[in-house]
Amino acid sequence: MATARRPLRSTTVVLGGMGLLAAALAACSSEPDKRCVDRDSYNLAKGYKVVSDKNCKSTSVKSSVNGAWYYGGKKKSGWVDGGSFTKPSKGSGSSDDDDSHGTGVHRGGFGGGKGSSGG
């Protein structure tokens, strides 16, 4: 007489699922990717030098660093480039409230926008 085997639950699968959930939640967070940089350190090839967050959190810190928050961009070897000092607005470019074509934000240009003749 054969006994039925009970399937074992793998902790690897459970932990892997938790990791995916954490990654998905982090990707959907409302806080944009930001880094504290030295505004005076710009280098054409590298961008801005990333510095300690304390240089951006307090104005009373006496430092030779002109710290400011830098949003987005790509970080490489302690430098970041391709972002902006302007904090992105929530949902920027993703709303179809006033756009029946579902194309997002119109920024002008030749023949752009609703009702233009394109001439």
N, C-alpha and C positions, 0 to 999 in steps of 0.2 A: 504494500500500500504506500503510494507516494504522498508526501506532504507538500502542500503549496508553500512556496517561498514568499516571504513578505518583501516587497521592494524596499531597498534602503534609500533613505534620503541623504543625498550628498551635501555636505557643508560647503563644498566648492561651488555648487550650483546656487545655493542660497546666498553665499557671500558675493558671488559674481552678479547676481540679480540686484543686490543692494548697491554694488558699485555702479551699475548702470543707472539705477534710480538716482543716486547721488549726482552722477554726471549730468543727467537730464535736468535735475533741479538746479544745478549750478549754471547750466547753459541758459535757463529761463529766468535767472534772477533779475531783479529790477535794477540792481546796482551795476552801472557800466564798469568795464575793465579800466582801472585807473592806476597810475603810478606817480610817485613823487619824483620830479626831475628838477635839475638846476637849469633855470631859464637862460643863464649866462654861459652855459657849456655847449651850445649848439656847434656841431661839426657837420659839414656837408656830407661826408661819407658815412658818419655813424648816427647822427641825430642828436638827441639830448641824453646827458648822463643821468642815470637813475640814482637817486640818493635816498637816504633814510626818510621814512614817512614823518618823523618828528619835524623835519624841515618844512612840511606843509601843514601840519596840524596846529602849530602855535606860532603866533607872530611875535611872541616875547622872547623867542630863542635867539640869542646873539650868535650869529653864524655868518660865515663868508659865503654861504650858499643862498641863492635867490630861489627858494623852493616854490614849486607850483604843481598842481595836479595836472596830469597829462592823460587824456582819455584815448583808449584804443592803441593802434600801432602795433608794431612787432618788436619784441625785446630780443636783443642779441648781445651777449657778453657785457652786460651792465649798461647798455645803451638802448634807447627806444626811438623809433622813427615811424612816420606814416600815420600819426594820430593827430590830435588837436587839443588845445587848451580849453576849448569850449565843451562843456558837459552836454552830451547828446540828450535831446528831449525824449520823453517816454513815447514809444510807438512812432518815432519819426519815420515817415515815408511808408507806413504800412496800413494807413487808414484809407478806406474807400468811401468816406463820408460824403465827399463832394465830387467824386470821380466815378461816373457811370461806366467807364471803360476798365476800371480796376488796374490802372497802371501806376498808381502811387502819386508821387510829387512831380509836378511840372515845373521846370526851372526856366522856361522861356526858350528863346532860340528861334530859328526860322520856321514859321508855320506851326509852332507848338501851341497847344492849348485848344480849348473849346471855341468853336465859332470863328476860327481864323480862316482867312481866305488863302493863306499860304503864298500870296503874291509877292 
